[in-house]
Amino acid sequence: MPKAKAVNPFKPGAGHVPPHLAGRDAEKEAFQKLLHQHEIIQNVVLTGLRGVGKTVLMEGVYKPLAINEGWIWIGSDFSEAAFVDEKAVCQRLFTDLSLFTSTLTVSSSEPSLGFRTTRLQKWPLEYPFLMEFCDSQAGLQSDKLKATLEFVWKQLEKTGKKGVLFAYDEAQVVQDRKDKDQYPLAMLLETFQSIQRKGMRYMLLLSGLPTLFPKLVESRTYAERMFKVQEIGKLQLAACKDAISKPLAGNPIQFSNESVEAIVKVSSSYPYFIQFICREAYDFFKSHYDLEQAPRAIPMDTLIRKLDADFFAGRWSKVPDRQRELLFCIACLENEEEEFSVNQVVDIAQKVAKKHDLKPFKAGDVNAMLPKLIDAGLLYKVRHGKYLLAVPLFGAFIRRQFESPKKQQPSLFDFLKER
């Protein structure tokens, strides 16, 4: 039998577009309708846990769709530095906007510039010009931002583009800083609402963890009416199977129906984990392709341990022992992927402590540790008194860390690798 030469089609990297993007047709259709708004009255919030494919959907579907529809796509990842204060937001927006506007020019005859000169001069709309123009405007920082975006829009209209879409990932980091008397998030929302009411076609697309939308509403209650929320999660069964099987069309290596079912089950239908397991399984089968008795089953236990090492271990290594024990109690809840309360954790902790010889937790202990786990990105607060694990399949990983070594027997694949 000839050795397979095909390239592994699966791409589990962060934000990498998979060979077949399955199960997001409804979101794509809804986004396309928003691009056709005559007047921008709704923006987009894209939320979901890590690994559900938010970045892939933005970059692999929404971006080319918006560009094909005649929009200017502008964006990057948000960071805490972008929201240190209100001026930092302006710097972030103008840095990104200038990537397009730097090819445009304005002359000294523009009424908005207010220059008194008899000689016609031209200036490219580069970042220094935009910031200088912004700083020269009267009023609060929000007034300066509005005036600059309004001025830029007059130049953008001449290009024939439908509008400008500011798309930002990891937007859950946005927040107002009341202690510093700085309200960068409120300014961002107020600015876009104002310029959209004036008919300027600027649109916001913010992507992040499920904490994002509550932050927007907390900052400005009218954010509920400003945004269309798209919450994405697991794939449906048919979409899972398509994501596994369709990239292998015409490939000499194929997964059996049993292997496909096993991948769906172990990945819990999360897109990133499907890609990760498929990539490892493909390499496993390819390495045995030229054997007379090639294995038919995927060594799933081994792939799970590799997933643990590559995806979860880095997060786990930074967690102190006592917090690990609290996470273990959370992972032992009847369904750790659903919302839980402090009282539920305290109740389950009593049972877990007896069984695993751990010190039990009181409500005060849990309340003190939860904010630290939230800051570490392992939990998030859904609403008052309710929490969720922020990382898919994290509960199963945590339980494996507390299993006795005897239960973690090496697989046949480990034996073959050692040989």
C-alpha positions as a Markdown table, in Angstrom:
| # | Residue | x | y | z |
|---|---|---|---|---|
| 1 | Met | 0.0 | 0.0 | 0.0 |
| 2 | Pro | 1.6 | 3.4 | -0.9 |
| 3 | Lys | 2.3 | 5.8 | 1.8 |
| 4 | Ala | -0.1 | 8.8 | 2.1 |
| 5 | Lys | 1.3 | 12.1 | 0.9 |
| 6 | Ala | -1.7 | 14.2 | 1.6 |
| 7 | Val | -1.3 | 17.3 | 3.8 |
| 8 | Asn | -3.2 | 17.2 | 7.1 |
| 9 | Pro | -6.2 | 19.5 | 6.4 |
| 10 | Phe | -7.2 | 20.2 | 10.0 |
| 11 | Lys | -6.2 | 23.5 | 11.7 |
| 12 | Pro | -6.6 | 23.8 | 15.4 |
| 13 | Gly | -4.6 | 27.0 | 15.8 |
| 14 | Ala | -6.1 | 30.1 | 17.5 |
| 15 | Gly | -8.2 | 31.9 | 14.9 |
| 16 | His | -7.2 | 29.7 | 12.0 |
| 17 | Val | -10.0 | 29.2 | 9.5 |
| 18 | Pro | -10.8 | 25.4 | 9.3 |
| 19 | Pro | -11.0 | 23.7 | 5.9 |
| 20 | His | -14.8 | 23.5 | 6.3 |
| 21 | Leu | -16.6 | 26.0 | 8.5 |
| 22 | Ala | -19.7 | 24.1 | 9.5 |
| 23 | Gly | -22.9 | 25.1 | 11.3 |
| 24 | Arg | -22.7 | 28.9 | 11.2 |
| 25 | Asp | -25.2 | 29.6 | 8.4 |
| 26 | Ala | -27.7 | 31.3 | 10.6 |
| 27 | Glu | -25.2 | 33.7 | 12.0 |
| 28 | Lys | -23.8 | 34.5 | 8.6 |
| 29 | Glu | -27.3 | 35.3 | 7.3 |
| 30 | Ala | -28.1 | 37.5 | 10.2 |
| 31 | Phe | -24.9 | 39.4 | 9.8 |
| 32 | Gln | -25.5 | 39.9 | 6.1 |
| 33 | Lys | -28.8 | 41.5 | 6.9 |
| 34 | Leu | -27.1 | 44.0 | 9.2 |
| 35 | Leu | -24.8 | 45.0 | 6.4 |
| 36 | His | -27.8 | 46.0 | 4.3 |
| 37 | Gln | -29.2 | 48.4 | 6.9 |
| 38 | His | -30.2 | 51.7 | 5.2 |
| 39 | Glu | -29.5 | 53.5 | 8.5 |
| 40 | Ile | -27.2 | 51.9 | 11.1 |
| 41 | Ile | -29.4 | 51.2 | 14.1 |
| 42 | Gln | -27.9 | 47.9 | 15.2 |
| 43 | Asn | -24.4 | 46.8 | 15.8 |
| 44 | Val | -23.1 | 43.3 | 16.5 |
| 45 | Val | -21.9 | 41.6 | 19.7 |
| 46 | Leu | -20.5 | 38.1 | 19.1 |
| 47 | Thr | -20.1 | 36.1 | 22.3 |
| 48 | Gly | -19.2 | 32.6 | 23.4 |
| 49 | Leu | -16.7 | 30.6 | 25.4 |
| 50 | Arg | -13.1 | 30.1 | 24.2 |
| 51 | Gly | -12.9 | 27.5 | 21.4 |
| 52 | Val | -16.3 | 28.0 | 19.9 |
| 53 | Gly | -14.9 | 29.8 | 16.8 |
| 54 | Lys | -15.7 | 33.5 | 17.4 |
| 55 | Thr | -12.4 | 34.7 | 15.8 |
| 56 | Val | -12.8 | 32.2 | 12.9 |
| 57 | Leu | -16.3 | 33.5 | 12.3 |
| 58 | Met | -15.1 | 37.1 | 12.3 |
| 59 | Glu | -12.1 | 36.7 | 10.1 |
| 60 | Gly | -13.1 | 33.8 | 7.9 |
| 61 | Val | -16.7 | 34.7 | 7.2 |
| 62 | Tyr | -17.7 | 38.2 | 8.3 |
| 63 | Lys | -14.7 | 40.0 | 7.1 |
| 64 | Pro | -14.7 | 38.7 | 3.5 |
| 65 | Leu | -18.5 | 39.1 | 3.4 |
| 66 | Ala | -18.3 | 42.7 | 4.6 |
| 67 | Ile | -15.5 | 43.6 | 2.1 |
| 68 | Asn | -17.5 | 42.0 | -0.8 |
| 69 | Glu | -20.5 | 44.1 | 0.2 |
| 70 | Gly | -18.4 | 47.2 | -0.2 |
| 71 | Trp | -17.6 | 47.9 | 3.5 |
| 72 | Ile | -14.2 | 49.0 | 4.8 |
| 73 | Trp | -13.2 | 46.5 | 7.4 |
| 74 | Ile | -11.1 | 47.9 | 10.2 |
| 75 | Gly | -10.1 | 46.2 | 13.4 |
| 76 | Ser | -7.8 | 44.2 | 15.6 |
| 77 | Asp | -7.8 | 42.8 | 19.2 |
| 78 | Phe | -8.7 | 45.1 | 22.1 |
| 79 | Ser | -6.3 | 45.2 | 25.0 |
| 80 | Glu | -6.5 | 46.7 | 28.5 |
| 81 | Ala | -4.1 | 49.4 | 27.2 |
| 82 | Ala | -6.7 | 50.6 | 24.7 |
| 83 | Phe | -9.0 | 51.4 | 27.5 |
| 84 | Val | -6.7 | 53.1 | 30.0 |
| 85 | Asp | -8.5 | 56.3 | 29.4 |
| 86 | Glu | -10.7 | 58.0 | 26.8 |
| 87 | Lys | -7.9 | 59.4 | 24.7 |
| 88 | Ala | -6.4 | 55.9 | 24.4 |
| 89 | Val | -9.7 | 54.8 | 22.8 |
| 90 | Cys | -9.3 | 57.6 | 20.2 |
| 91 | Gln | -5.7 | 56.5 | 19.6 |
| 92 | Arg | -6.8 | 52.9 | 19.0 |
| 93 | Leu | -9.6 | 53.9 | 16.6 |
| 94 | Phe | -7.5 | 56.3 | 14.6 |
| 95 | Thr | -4.6 | 54.0 | 14.4 |
| 96 | Asp | -6.8 | 51.4 | 12.8 |
| 97 | Leu | -8.8 | 53.9 | 10.7 |
| 98 | Ser | -5.7 | 55.5 | 9.3 |
| 99 | Leu | -4.7 | 52.2 | 7.6 |
| 100 | Phe | -7.4 | 53.0 | 5.1 |
| 101 | Thr | -7.6 | 56.8 | 5.2 |
| 102 | Ser | -3.8 | 57.3 | 4.7 |
| 103 | Thr | -4.5 | 57.0 | 1.0 |
| 104 | Leu | -7.0 | 59.9 | 1.1 |
| 105 | Thr | -6.1 | 63.6 | 1.2 |
| 106 | Val | -7.8 | 66.8 | 2.2 |
| 107 | Ser | -6.9 | 70.3 | 1.0 |
| 108 | Ser | -6.6 | 73.6 | 2.8 |
| 109 | Ser | -9.8 | 74.7 | 1.0 |
| 110 | Glu | -11.8 | 72.3 | 3.2 |
| 111 | Pro | -14.2 | 74.4 | 5.4 |
| 112 | Ser | -13.7 | 72.1 | 8.3 |
| 113 | Leu | -10.0 | 72.7 | 8.5 |
| 114 | Gly | -10.3 | 76.4 | 9.0 |
| 115 | Phe | -6.8 | 77.3 | 7.7 |
| 116 | Arg | -6.2 | 80.8 | 6.5 |
| 117 | Thr | -3.9 | 80.5 | 3.6 |
| 118 | Thr | -3.8 | 81.7 | 0.0 |
| 119 | Arg | -1.8 | 78.6 | -1.1 |
| 120 | Leu | -3.6 | 75.4 | -1.7 |
| 121 | Gln | -2.1 | 72.6 | 0.4 |
| 122 | Lys | -2.9 | 68.9 | 0.7 |
| 123 | Trp | -2.6 | 66.6 | 3.7 |
| 124 | Pro | -3.0 | 62.8 | 3.8 |
| 125 | Leu | -5.4 | 61.5 | 6.4 |
| 126 | Glu | -2.7 | 59.7 | 8.3 |
| 127 | Tyr | -2.6 | 58.9 | 12.0 |
| 128 | Pro | -0.7 | 62.1 | 13.1 |
| 129 | Phe | -3.2 | 64.3 | 11.1 |
| 130 | Leu | -6.2 | 62.5 | 12.6 |
| 131 | Met | -4.9 | 62.9 | 16.2 |
| 132 | Glu | -3.9 | 66.5 | 15.6 |
| 133 | Phe | -7.3 | 67.3 | 14.2 |
| 134 | Cys | -9.0 | 65.5 | 17.1 |
| 135 | Asp | -7.0 | 67.4 | 19.7 |
| 136 | Ser | -7.8 | 70.7 | 18.0 |
| 137 | Gln | -11.5 | 70.3 | 18.4 |
| 138 | Ala | -13.5 | 71.9 | 21.2 |
| 139 | Gly | -15.3 | 70.1 | 24.0 |
| 140 | Leu | -14.9 | 66.9 | 25.9 |
| 141 | Gln | -12.9 | 64.0 | 24.5 |
| 142 | Ser | -16.2 | 62.4 | 23.2 |
| 143 | Asp | -16.9 | 65.7 | 21.3 |
| 144 | Lys | -13.5 | 65.6 | 19.8 |
| 145 | Leu | -13.9 | 62.0 | 18.7 |
| 146 | Lys | -17.3 | 62.7 | 17.2 |
| 147 | Ala | -16.1 | 65.7 | 15.3 |
| 148 | Thr | -13.1 | 63.8 | 13.9 |
| 149 | Leu | -15.2 | 60.8 | 12.7 |
| 150 | Glu | -17.7 | 63.2 | 11.2 |
| 151 | Phe | -15.0 | 65.0 | 9.3 |
| 152 | Val | -13.4 | 61.7 | 8.1 |
| 153 | Trp | -16.8 | 60.4 | 7.0 |
| 154 | Lys | -17.2 | 63.3 | 4.5 |
| 155 | Gln | -14.0 | 62.1 | 2.9 |
| 156 | Leu | -15.0 | 58.5 | 3.0 |
| 157 | Glu | -18.3 | 59.1 | 1.3 |
| 158 | Lys | -16.4 | 60.2 | -1.8 |
| 159 | Thr | -14.8 | 56.7 | -2.1 |
| 160 | Gly | -18.2 | 55.0 | -2.8 |
| 161 | Lys | -17.8 | 52.6 | 0.1 |
| 162 | Lys | -20.9 | 51.5 | 1.9 |
| 163 | Gly | -19.5 | 52.2 | 5.4 |
| 164 | Val | -16.8 | 51.5 | 7.9 |
| 165 | Leu | -17.0 | 48.4 | 10.2 |
| 166 | Phe | -14.9 | 48.6 | 13.3 |
| 167 | Ala | -14.4 | 44.9 | 14.3 |
| 168 | Tyr | -12.6 | 44.1 | 17.6 |
| 169 | Asp | -11.9 | 40.8 | 19.2 |
| 170 | Glu | -11.2 | 40.1 | 22.9 |
| 171 | Ala | -13.5 | 43.0 | 23.6 |
| 172 | Gln | -14.5 | 41.6 | 27.1 |
| 173 | Val | -11.5 | 43.6 | 28.4 |
| 174 | Val | -13.3 | 46.9 | 27.8 |
| 175 | Gln | -14.4 | 48.7 | 31.0 |
| 176 | Asp | -14.9 | 52.1 | 32.4 |
| 177 | Arg | -12.5 | 53.3 | 35.1 |
| 178 | Lys | -14.7 | 55.2 | 37.6 |
| 179 | Asp | -11.8 | 55.3 | 40.1 |
| 180 | Lys | -9.9 | 57.4 | 37.6 |
| 181 | Asp | -12.9 | 59.4 | 36.4 |
| 182 | Gln | -12.4 | 57.9 | 32.9 |
| 183 | Tyr | -15.2 | 56.3 | 30.9 |
| 184 | Pro | -13.7 | 55.0 | 27.7 |
| 185 | Leu | -16.4 | 52.4 | 27.1 |
| 186 | Ala | -19.2 | 54.8 | 27.7 |
| 187 | Met | -17.5 | 57.3 | 25.3 |
| 188 | Leu | -17.2 | 54.6 | 22.7 |
| 189 | Leu | -20.9 | 53.7 | 22.9 |
| 190 | Glu | -22.1 | 57.3 | 23.1 |
| 191 | Thr | -20.0 | 58.2 | 20.1 |
| 192 | Phe | -21.2 | 55.5 | 17.8 |
| 193 | Gln | -24.8 | 56.0 | 18.8 |
| 194 | Ser | -24.5 | 59.7 | 18.1 |
| 195 | Ile | -22.8 | 59.5 | 14.7 |
| 196 | Gln | -25.1 | 56.7 | 13.6 |
| 197 | Arg | -28.1 | 58.9 | 14.4 |
| 198 | Lys | -26.6 | 61.5 | 12.0 |
| 199 | Gly | -26.6 | 59.0 | 9.2 |
| 200 | Met | -22.9 | 58.2 | 9.2 |
| 201 | Arg | -22.4 | 54.5 | 8.3 |
| 202 | Tyr | -20.0 | 53.5 | 11.0 |
| 203 | Met | -20.7 | 50.1 | 12.6 |
| 204 | Leu | -19.3 | 48.3 | 15.6 |
| 205 | Leu | -18.6 | 44.5 | 15.8 |
| 206 | Leu | -17.4 | 43.4 | 19.2 |
| 207 | Ser | -16.4 | 39.8 | 20.0 |
| 208 | Gly | -15.6 | 38.4 | 23.3 |
| 209 | Leu | -16.5 | 36.1 | 26.2 |
| 210 | Pro | -20.1 | 36.2 | 27.6 |
| 211 | Thr | -19.2 | 38.9 | 30.1 |
| 212 | Leu | -19.0 | 41.4 | 27.2 |
| 213 | Phe | -22.6 | 42.3 | 26.7 |
| 214 | Pro | -23.4 | 42.8 | 30.4 |
| 215 | Lys | -20.5 | 45.2 | 30.6 |
| 216 | Leu | -21.9 | 47.2 | 27.6 |
| 217 | Val | -25.3 | 47.4 | 29.2 |
| 218 | Glu | -23.9 | 48.4 | 32.6 |
| 219 | Ser | -21.9 | 51.2 | 30.9 |
| 220 | Arg | -24.9 | 52.5 | 28.9 |
| 221 | Thr | -28.3 | 51.0 | 29.3 |
| 222 | Tyr | -29.3 | 51.8 | 25.7 |
| 223 | Ala | -26.6 | 49.3 | 24.6 |
| 224 | Glu | -29.4 | 46.7 | 24.7 |
| 225 | Arg | -31.0 | 48.5 | 21.7 |
| 226 | Met | -27.7 | 49.2 | 20.0 |
| 227 | Phe | -26.5 | 45.7 | 19.5 |
| 228 | Lys | -27.7 | 42.4 | 17.9 |
| 229 | Val | -26.2 | 39.7 | 20.1 |
| 230 | Gln | -25.0 | 36.6 | 18.4 |
| 231 | Glu | -24.2 | 33.9 | 21.0 |
| 232 | Ile | -22.4 | 30.9 | 19.5 |
| 233 | Gly | -21.7 | 27.6 | 21.2 |
| 234 | Lys | -21.4 | 23.9 | 20.3 |
| 235 | Leu | -22.1 | 22.6 | 16.9 |
| 236 | Gln | -25.1 | 20.5 | 16.0 |
| 237 | Leu | -24.5 | 16.8 | 15.3 |
| 238 | Ala | -24.7 | 17.1 | 11.6 |
| 239 | Ala | -22.4 | 20.1 | 11.5 |
| 240 | Cys | -19.9 | 18.2 | 13.7 |
| 241 | Lys | -19.8 | 15.3 | 11.2 |
| 242 | Asp | -19.4 | 17.7 | 8.3 |
| 243 | Ala | -16.5 | 19.5 | 10.0 |
| 244 | Ile | -14.8 | 16.1 | 10.4 |
| 245 | Ser | -15.6 | 14.4 | 7.1 |
| 246 | Lys | -15.8 | 17.1 | 4.5 |
| 247 | Pro | -12.1 | 18.2 | 4.8 |
| 248 | Leu | -11.2 | 14.5 | 4.0 |
| 249 | Ala | -13.0 | 14.4 | 0.7 |
| 250 | Gly | -10.6 | 12.9 | -1.9 |
| 251 | Asn | -8.0 | 12.2 | 0.8 |
| 252 | Pro | -6.4 | 8.7 | 0.9 |
| 253 | Ile | -6.9 | 8.7 | 4.7 |
| 254 | Gln | -10.5 | 8.5 | 5.9 |
| 255 | Phe | -12.0 | 8.2 | 9.3 |
| 256 | Ser | -14.4 | 5.4 | 10.0 |
| 257 | Asn | -18.0 | 6.1 | 11.2 |
| 258 | Glu | -16.9 | 4.8 | 14.7 |
| 259 | Ser | -14.0 | 7.3 | 14.7 |
| 260 | Val | -16.2 | 10.2 | 13.7 |
| 261 | Glu | -18.6 | 9.3 | 16.5 |
| 262 | Ala | -15.8 | 9.1 | 19.0 |
| 263 | Ile | -14.4 | 12.5 | 17.9 |
| 264 | Val | -17.9 | 14.1 | 18.3 |
| 265 | Lys | -18.3 | 12.7 | 21.8 |
| 266 | Val | -14.8 | 13.6 | 23.1 |
| 267 | Ser | -14.8 | 17.1 | 21.6 |
| 268 | Ser | -18.3 | 17.7 | 23.1 |
| 269 | Ser | -19.1 | 19.3 | 19.8 |
| 270 | Tyr | -16.8 | 22.3 | 20.3 |
| 271 | Pro | -15.1 | 23.4 | 17.0 |
| 272 | Tyr | -11.6 | 24.0 | 18.3 |
| 273 | Phe | -11.5 | 20.5 | 20.0 |
| 274 | Ile | -12.8 | 18.9 | 16.8 |
| 275 | Gln | -10.0 | 20.4 | 14.8 |
| 276 | Phe | -7.4 | 19.5 | 17.5 |
| 277 | Ile | -8.5 | 15.8 | 17.8 |
| 278 | Cys | -8.9 | 15.4 | 14.0 |
| 279 | Arg | -5.4 | 16.8 | 13.4 |
| 280 | Glu | -3.8 | 14.4 | 15.9 |
| 281 | Ala | -5.9 | 11.5 | 14.7 |
| 282 | Tyr | -5.0 | 12.2 | 11.1 |
| 283 | Asp | -1.3 | 12.2 | 11.9 |
| 284 | Phe | -1.7 | 8.9 | 13.8 |
| 285 | Phe | -3.4 | 7.2 | 10.9 |
| 286 | Lys | -0.9 | 8.6 | 8.4 |
| 287 | Ser | 2.1 | 7.3 | 10.4 |
| 288 | His | 0.6 | 3.8 | 10.2 |
| 289 | Tyr | -0.8 | 4.1 | 6.7 |
| 290 | Asp | 1.8 | 1.8 | 5.1 |
| 291 | Leu | 1.5 | -1.0 | 7.7 |
| 292 | Glu | -0.1 | -4.2 | 6.5 |
| 293 | Gln | -2.3 | -4.2 | 9.6 |
| 294 | Ala | -3.0 | -0.5 | 10.1 |
| 295 | Pro | -5.0 | 0.4 | 13.2 |
| 296 | Arg | -8.6 | 1.3 | 12.7 |
| 297 | Ala | -9.4 | 2.8 | 16.1 |
| 298 | Ile | -8.2 | 6.2 | 17.3 |
| 299 | Pro | -6.1 | 6.0 | 20.5 |
| 300 | Met | -8.5 | 8.5 | 22.2 |
| 301 | Asp | -7.0 | 8.3 | 25.7 |
| 302 | Thr | -3.6 | 9.4 | 24.3 |
| 303 | Leu | -5.1 | 12.2 | 22.3 |
| 304 | Ile | -7.0 | 13.5 | 25.3 |
| 305 | Arg | -3.7 | 13.6 | 27.3 |
| 306 | Lys | -2.1 | 15.5 | 24.5 |
| 307 | Leu | -5.0 | 17.9 | 24.5 |
| 308 | Asp | -4.5 | 18.3 | 28.2 |
| 309 | Ala | -0.8 | 19.1 | 27.8 |
| 310 | Asp | -1.3 | 21.5 | 24.8 |
| 311 | Phe | -4.4 | 23.4 | 25.8 |
| 312 | Phe | -5.2 | 23.1 | 29.5 |
| 313 | Ala | -1.9 | 22.6 | 31.3 |
| 314 | Gly | -0.7 | 26.2 | 30.8 |
| 315 | Arg | -3.7 | 27.5 | 32.5 |
| 316 | Trp | -3.6 | 24.9 | 35.3 |
| 317 | Ser | 0.0 | 25.5 | 36.1 |
| 318 | Lys | -0.7 | 29.0 | 37.3 |
| 319 | Val | -3.4 | 28.0 | 39.7 |
| 320 | Pro | -2.4 | 27.7 | 43.5 |
| 321 | Asp | -3.2 | 24.4 | 45.1 |
| 322 | Arg | -6.2 | 25.6 | 47.2 |
| 323 | Gln | -7.8 | 27.2 | 44.2 |
| 324 | Arg | -7.3 | 23.9 | 42.3 |
| 325 | Glu | -9.2 | 22.1 | 45.0 |
| 326 | Leu | -12.0 | 24.6 | 44.6 |
| 327 | Leu | -12.1 | 24.1 | 40.9 |
| 328 | Phe | -12.2 | 20.4 | 41.4 |
| 329 | Cys | -15.3 | 20.8 | 43.6 |
| 330 | Ile | -16.9 | 22.9 | 40.8 |
| 331 | Ala | -15.9 | 20.2 | 38.3 |
| 332 | Cys | -17.7 | 17.6 | 40.4 |
| 333 | Leu | -21.1 | 19.4 | 40.2 |
| 334 | Glu | -23.8 | 17.4 | 38.4 |
| 335 | Asn | -23.3 | 19.5 | 35.3 |
| 336 | Glu | -20.3 | 21.7 | 35.5 |
| 337 | Glu | -21.1 | 23.4 | 32.2 |
| 338 | Glu | -24.2 | 25.0 | 33.6 |
| 339 | Glu | -24.5 | 28.0 | 36.0 |
| 340 | Phe | -23.6 | 27.4 | 39.6 |
| 341 | Ser | -23.9 | 29.4 | 42.8 |
| 342 | Val | -21.6 | 29.7 | 45.9 |
| 343 | Asn | -24.1 | 27.5 | 47.9 |
| 344 | Gln | -23.9 | 24.7 | 45.4 |
| 345 | Val | -20.1 | 24.7 | 45.5 |
| 346 | Val | -20.2 | 24.6 | 49.3 |
| 347 | Asp | -22.6 | 21.7 | 49.3 |
| 348 | Ile | -20.6 | 19.6 | 46.8 |
| 349 | Ala | -17.4 | 20.5 | 48.5 |
| 350 | Gln | -18.5 | 18.7 | 51.7 |
| 351 | Lys | -19.0 | 15.5 | 49.7 |
| 352 | Val | -15.8 | 15.9 | 47.7 |
| 353 | Ala | -13.7 | 16.7 | 50.8 |
| 354 | Lys | -14.7 | 13.5 | 52.5 |
| 355 | Lys | -14.1 | 11.4 | 49.5 |
| 356 | His | -10.7 | 12.9 | 48.4 |
| 357 | Asp | -9.4 | 13.9 | 51.9 |
| 358 | Leu | -9.5 | 17.6 | 51.2 |
| 359 | Lys | -10.3 | 20.5 | 53.5 |
| 360 | Pro | -13.9 | 21.6 | 53.0 |
| 361 | Phe | -14.8 | 25.1 | 51.8 |
| 362 | Lys | -17.0 | 27.6 | 53.6 |
| 363 | Ala | -19.0 | 30.3 | 51.8 |
| 364 | Gly | -16.5 | 32.9 | 52.7 |
| 365 | Asp | -13.7 | 30.9 | 51.3 |
| 366 | Val | -15.5 | 30.5 | 48.0 |
| 367 | Asn | -16.5 | 34.1 | 47.8 |
| 368 | Ala | -12.9 | 35.1 | 48.4 |
| 369 | Met | -11.5 | 32.8 | 45.7 |
| 370 | Leu | -14.0 | 33.3 | 42.9 |
| 371 | Pro | -12.8 | 36.8 | 41.9 |
| 372 | Lys | -9.2 | 35.5 | 41.6 |
| 373 | Leu | -10.3 | 32.7 | 39.3 |
| 374 | Ile | -12.3 | 35.2 | 37.3 |
| 375 | Asp | -9.2 | 37.4 | 37.0 |
| 376 | Ala | -7.3 | 34.3 | 35.8 |
| 377 | Gly | -9.8 | 33.8 | 33.0 |
| 378 | Leu | -11.0 | 30.4 | 34.3 |
| 379 | Leu | -14.5 | 31.5 | 35.5 |
| 380 | Tyr | -16.8 | 34.3 | 34.7 |
| 381 | Lys | -19.8 | 35.8 | 36.4 |
| 382 | Val | -23.0 | 35.3 | 34.4 |
| 383 | Arg | -25.2 | 37.4 | 36.6 |
| 384 | His | -25.7 | 38.2 | 40.3 |
| 385 | Gly | -24.6 | 35.1 | 42.2 |
| 386 | Lys | -24.2 | 32.9 | 39.2 |
| 387 | Tyr | -21.0 | 31.7 | 37.6 |
| 388 | Leu | -19.7 | 29.5 | 34.8 |
| 389 | Leu | -16.4 | 27.9 | 33.8 |
| 390 | Ala | -14.9 | 30.0 | 31.1 |
| 391 | Val | -13.1 | 27.2 | 29.3 |
| 392 | Pro | -14.9 | 24.4 | 27.5 |
| 393 | Leu | -14.2 | 20.9 | 28.7 |
| 394 | Phe | -12.2 | 22.3 | 31.6 |
| 395 | Gly | -14.2 | 20.4 | 34.2 |
| 396 | Ala | -13.3 | 17.0 | 32.7 |
| 397 | Phe | -9.6 | 18.1 | 32.6 |
| 398 | Ile | -9.7 | 19.1 | 36.3 |
| 399 | Arg | -11.3 | 15.7 | 37.3 |
| 400 | Arg | -8.5 | 13.9 | 35.4 |
| 401 | Gln | -5.9 | 15.8 | 37.5 |
| 402 | Phe | -7.4 | 14.4 | 40.7 |
| 403 | Glu | -7.6 | 10.8 | 39.4 |
| 404 | Ser | -5.2 | 8.3 | 40.9 |
| 405 | Pro | -2.3 | 7.3 | 38.7 |
| 406 | Lys | -3.6 | 3.7 | 38.5 |
| 407 | Lys | -6.6 | 4.9 | 36.6 |
| 408 | Gln | -4.4 | 6.5 | 33.9 |
| 409 | Gln | -3.1 | 3.4 | 32.1 |
| 410 | Pro | -0.9 | 3.9 | 29.1 |
| 411 | Ser | -2.5 | 3.1 | 25.7 |
| 412 | Leu | -1.2 | 0.9 | 22.9 |
| 413 | Phe | -0.2 | 4.1 | 21.0 |
| 414 | Asp | 2.1 | 5.0 | 23.9 |
| 415 | Phe | 3.8 | 1.6 | 23.6 |
| 416 | Leu | 4.2 | 2.0 | 19.8 |
| 417 | Lys | 5.7 | 5.4 | 20.3 |
| 418 | Glu | 8.3 | 4.1 | 22.8 |
| 419 | Arg | 9.2 | 1.4 | 20.4 |
